[in-house]
């Protein structure tokens, strides 16, 4: 068997954008802003799901229900993975999904600065965990839902 050398992930502009299905934040400031915005949307009775670790927050929901936060990126479903709404990964999304998240119980989110493999959340996010993420030095080990 011959190993295929890994391909670098490149991005091409996508027009028109895909409809948003999720929003993700990496980095302390964007993560805190998205956690706070998600808490506010939940307080308004909006139904959202989320997955997180200490460095990333991923919020899923209907396009009109997703929170807005400075520095966060909106993602859309393409070939069973989440990708930026305005960018197309190259090589193709299916190749990245098959390589990084072949287990049918997991999903993949490709970001310009990260590839996230996660278990699809089924419950509403824990508001206390979101509050910890919204704090300037907050972390939320484990999941949110």
C-alpha positions as CSV (number, residue, x, y, z in Angstrom):
1,X,0.0,0.0,0.0
2,X,1.3,3.5,-0.8
3,X,0.6,6.3,1.5
4,X,-0.8,9.5,-0.1
5,X,1.0,12.6,1.1
6,X,-1.3,14.9,3.1
7,X,-2.9,17.8,1.2
8,X,-2.9,21.2,2.8
9,X,-6.3,22.7,3.4
10,X,-7.0,25.6,1.1
11,X,-10.1,27.8,0.8
12,X,-11.9,29.1,-2.3
13,X,-14.5,31.9,-2.1
14,X,-18.1,30.6,-2.3
15,X,-20.8,32.5,-4.1
16,X,-23.6,32.6,-3.2
17,X,-23.0,31.7,0.5
18,X,-24.7,28.6,1.9
19,X,-27.4,29.0,4.5
20,X,-26.0,29.1,8.1
21,X,-26.6,26.1,10.4
22,X,-24.1,26.8,13.1
23,X,-21.7,29.5,14.4
24,X,-18.3,28.8,15.9
25,X,-15.7,30.7,17.9
26,X,-12.1,30.1,18.7
27,X,-9.9,32.3,20.7
28,X,-10.7,33.8,24.1
29,X,-12.5,37.0,23.0
30,X,-14.7,35.4,20.3
31,X,-15.4,32.4,22.5
32,X,-16.5,34.7,25.4
33,X,-18.7,36.8,23.1
34,X,-20.4,33.8,21.5
35,X,-21.0,32.2,24.9
36,X,-22.7,35.4,26.1
37,X,-24.7,35.8,23.0
38,X,-25.8,32.2,23.2
39,X,-26.9,32.6,26.8
40,X,-29.0,35.7,25.7
41,X,-30.7,33.7,22.9
42,X,-31.5,30.9,25.3
43,X,-33.0,33.4,27.7
44,X,-35.2,34.6,24.9
45,X,-36.5,31.0,24.5
46,X,-34.6,30.2,21.4
47,X,-33.7,26.5,20.9
48,X,-30.0,25.9,20.3
49,X,-27.5,23.1,20.8
50,X,-23.8,23.5,21.5
51,X,-20.6,21.6,21.8
52,X,-17.5,23.1,23.5
53,X,-14.1,22.6,25.0
54,X,-11.8,25.2,26.6
55,X,-10.7,26.6,23.2
56,X,-13.8,26.3,21.0
57,X,-17.6,26.9,21.1
58,X,-19.8,25.5,18.3
59,X,-23.5,26.5,18.4
60,X,-26.1,24.8,16.1
61,X,-29.6,26.0,15.3
62,X,-31.9,27.4,12.7
63,X,-30.3,30.2,10.6
64,X,-32.6,32.9,12.1
65,X,-32.0,31.7,15.7
66,X,-28.2,31.7,15.7
67,X,-26.5,34.2,17.9
68,X,-24.1,36.9,16.5
69,X,-20.7,37.5,18.1
70,X,-17.7,39.5,17.0
71,X,-15.0,37.2,15.6
72,X,-17.3,34.1,15.3
73,X,-17.7,32.3,12.0
74,X,-21.0,31.1,10.5
75,X,-21.0,27.5,9.2
76,X,-23.2,25.6,6.8
77,X,-23.7,21.9,6.1
78,X,-21.9,20.5,3.0
79,X,-21.4,16.8,2.4
80,X,-22.1,15.9,6.0
81,X,-19.6,18.5,7.5
82,X,-19.9,22.1,8.6
83,X,-17.8,24.5,6.6
84,X,-17.8,28.4,6.4
85,X,-20.8,29.7,4.6
86,X,-18.7,31.8,2.3
87,X,-15.7,29.5,1.6
88,X,-15.3,26.1,0.0
89,X,-12.5,23.8,1.2
90,X,-10.1,22.3,-1.2
91,X,-9.6,19.3,-1.4
92,X,-13.3,18.6,-1.3
93,X,-15.3,18.5,2.0
94,X,-16.1,14.8,1.5
95,X,-12.4,13.9,1.5
96,X,-11.8,15.8,4.8
97,X,-14.9,14.3,6.4
98,X,-14.0,10.8,5.4
99,X,-10.4,11.3,6.7
100,X,-11.1,13.1,10.0
101,X,-14.6,11.9,11.0
102,X,-15.2,8.5,9.5
103,X,-17.2,7.3,12.5
104,X,-20.9,7.9,11.7
105,X,-21.6,9.0,15.3
106,X,-19.3,12.1,14.9
107,X,-19.4,15.2,12.8
108,X,-16.7,17.5,11.4
109,X,-16.5,21.3,11.4
110,X,-13.8,22.7,9.2
111,X,-12.6,26.2,10.0
112,X,-9.7,28.2,8.5
113,X,-7.8,27.7,11.8
114,X,-9.1,24.3,13.1
115,X,-10.8,21.0,12.3
116,X,-13.3,20.1,14.9
117,X,-14.6,16.5,15.4
118,X,-17.6,16.5,17.7
119,X,-20.5,14.4,18.8
120,X,-23.7,16.1,17.7
121,X,-25.3,17.7,20.7
122,X,-28.9,16.8,21.4
123,X,-29.8,18.9,24.4
124,X,-29.8,22.6,25.1
125,X,-26.5,24.0,26.3
126,X,-25.9,24.2,30.1
127,X,-26.2,27.9,30.9
128,X,-23.8,27.7,33.8
129,X,-21.1,26.3,31.5
130,X,-21.8,29.1,29.0
131,X,-21.4,31.6,31.8
132,X,-18.0,30.2,32.6
133,X,-17.0,30.4,28.9
134,X,-18.3,34.0,28.8
135,X,-16.0,35.0,31.7
136,X,-12.7,36.4,30.5
137,X,-10.7,33.5,31.9
138,X,-13.5,31.0,31.6
139,X,-13.2,27.3,30.6
140,X,-15.9,24.7,30.4
141,X,-14.3,21.3,30.5
142,X,-16.4,18.6,29.0
143,X,-19.6,19.4,27.0
144,X,-22.3,21.9,27.3
145,X,-25.3,19.7,26.8
